[in-house]
Amino acid sequence: MSNVAIVTGGTRGIGKAISKKLKDDGFTVAAIYGGNAEAAKACEEELGISAYQCDVSDVEACESVVAKIEADHGGVGVLVNNAGITRDGAFHKMSADQWKAVISTNLDSAFNMTRPVINGMRDRSFGRIINVSSINGQKGQFGQTNYSAAKAGLIGFTRALAQETAKKGITVNALAPGYIATDMTSGMKQEVLDSIVAGIPVGRMGTPEEMAHMVAFLASKDSGFITGAVLTANGGQYIAA
């Protein structure tokens, strides 16, 4: 198997925790970032990984960055599609730009990044693809029709691609986090955070490190019998069938 792992959105929040865990587990990690070069440089230095700038909504940019990563490190064995943004708003006020930005970054990116690596995985008869969805892709959320649609789309993408690639030794799974303590949630008003935590049976938000451990298992050789699965991690806030 190849020990090269790509993590999109891999220099901050959940993505950074995933990059660190995979690095600790012996992978050569290439973390993709969008525009925050300062954070990416700091992440490189802290974790000892390589960071690559790429607009994951741009199919040609993704093809180029994968080619660069493979030239630098070799064939890709693990892909974590983690990149995501929010552009929240009630649907009756939502602009086409808000819709397109979230769908392009959160859903189209999964095609854009997976397509350039899939043939190499098929040739090597091994691959691990992990798509980071969301609790809101499972149950929906007021003010997030764009985000919920994109994250639900990742689940459908996961289940369909898993069936196509299973015989080639490639597993495709999704992680659906609930509310996680990151920069994104820390920007919420305290009363909003308090109301969210009140609805989580375990009584707290999750941590990026908890999400990273689950991704690391799905990326490992030991997870070979798990494919097409959605690993729900939300503290009991939403229990999916």
N, C-alpha and C positions, 0 to 999 in steps of 0.2 A: 504494500500500500504506500501511497505517497503521504509524506508527513507535512505537506504544505497546506495551510488553511487560510482562506480569505474570510474576513469578517467585515461586512459593510456596516457603515456607521460604527466603526470599531475603535474609535479613539475617545469616546465619551460615554458616560452612563452605563447601561446594560452592555453595550457593545465593547466598552473598555474592559469591563469585568470578564466578558467572554474571551477577549484577546489575551488577557492575563492568564486565565485558567488554561487555555489551550497552550500557551507558551510554557506554563509550568508543567504541562503534561507531555512536553517534548515536541510539540508542533513548531514548525517555522511559520510564523504568523505574518500575514500581510493585511494590515488594517486599512480599509477605505474610508476616507473622510470627504466631506463636501466642501466647506469653505473656511473652517476655523483652523488655519495653518498653525497658529500659536499653540492651540490645544493638541494638535496632531504632533508637533515637534516635541512638546512636553511628554506626550504619551510614548513616543519612540524612545526618548531618553530614559524614562522611568521603567518601561517594561522590556526594553531591548528588542523591540520588534521594528518592522518596516512599515511606514505609512505612505499611502499613495492617494493623491487627490483625484477625484473622479466625480462627475455628475452622473449618478446612477440612473437618472431618468433618460439619459442619452445613450442610445444603443451603440453608436460608434465609439463613444468614449469608453464604454464598458469593454468592448472588444479590444480596444487599445490597451487598457490597463491590465486586463487579463494576460495579454501577450507580453507585456512588460514584466509582470509578476512571474510568469513562466520562464521568461528569459533569465530573470534574476535568480530564481529559486528552484525551478523545475515544475513538473506537472502538479496540478491542484487535486488534492484528495478530499478536502473538506471545504464546503462553502456554507457560510452562515449569512443568510439574507436578513439583515437586522435593520437596515437603514429605514428611517421613518420620520415624518414631520406631521404636524397638525396645523390645520387652518379652520378652526372651529367656527360654527355659526348655525343658527336655525336655517333649515333648508329654504324657507320662503325668502330669506335674505341672502342666501349663498350665491356668490358670483361663479361664473364659469371658470375663472382663474383659480379660485379657491378649490373647486372640484378637481380641475385638471392637475394642479400642483400636487395634491395628496395622492391621487390615483397614479400619477407618473412616478413619484418618488417611492411610494409604499407598495405598489403592486407591479407596475411595469418593470421596475427594477429587478424583480425576481426573474422575469424572462431575460432581461438584458444581461444579467450576471450569470445566470445558469446556462444559457445557450452556448457561450464560448467555452465552458468547462465540461459540458456533458459528454462530448465525443471522446475526450481524453479519458474520462472516467470509464466510459464503456470499453475503450481499448484496453485499459488496465484491469478491467473487471472488478473495480472497487471505487466506491464513492460514498460520501456522506453529505447530504444536503439538508440543512435545517433552516426552516423559515419561521421568523419570529412574527407571530400573529398577535392577538390581543383578546382579552375578555370581551372587549367591545366589538370584535369581529364575530363573537359567538352570540351575544345577546343584544347588540345594538346599544346606542347611547344618544340621548338627546343632544342635539347640536353637533353631532359627528356623523352625519350620513356619509360624507366623503371618506372619513377615516374608517368607519365601520364597514363600508362597502369594500374598501381596499383590503382590510385585514380579513374579512370573510373570504374575499377572493383568494388570498394566500392559502386558506384552508382547502378550497377546491383545487387549486394548483397542486398542492401537496398530495392530495389523495389521487388525483389523476396521474401525475408524474410517477408516483410510487408504483403504480401498476405497470407502467411502461418500462421501468428500469430494474425491477426486482431481480429478474433473471440474469442481469449483468452485474450483480453484486453491489448495486447502488441503492441505498436506502434514502427515502425522502420523508421527513417528519416535520411537524410544526410544534412550536412552543407558544402557548397562549397565556402570557402573564396577566395578572391583575394589576392592581396599583402598586408600583414599585417606587421606593425612595430614591429619586434621581433629581437632577437639576430641573427637569420638566415639572415634576410634582412639587418641588420646593418653591416654585414660583406661584403656587396657588395660595389663596387666602387661607388663613388658619382655620376659620370657621368651616370652609369647604373641606379642608383636609380632615377636620374633626368629624364631619358628617360622613365622609367616606370611610374612615376607620371604624366608625360606629356600625357600619354595615358589613364589616369583615369579621366572620366568626372567630378567627384566631386573634383578633384584637390589635392588629398592626398591619402596616404595609410590608411587602416583601423587600428583599435586598437584591441589588444587582448580582451579588456573589451567589445567591441561591439560584438565580436564573442561569448563571454561568455554569454551575455544577451540572445542571440538567442538560444544557447544551453539550457539555463535555462528554457526558455519557452517550448521548445520541451520536457524537462524533467518533466514538471509540469502536474498536473491533468487536467489543462485547455486546454491542447493540444490534448485531446483524439480523436478528429475527424480528426486529421492530421496524415496520415501514408503513407509511400511510396513516400514522397515528398523530393525534393532537394531544400533547401533554399539557393539561390544564394546571396552572399554578397561580391560584388567586386567593388562597387562604380560606376557601369555602364560600366566597362571596357569590359565586355562580357555579353551580354543579351541573356540568353538561352531561347529557346521556351518552 
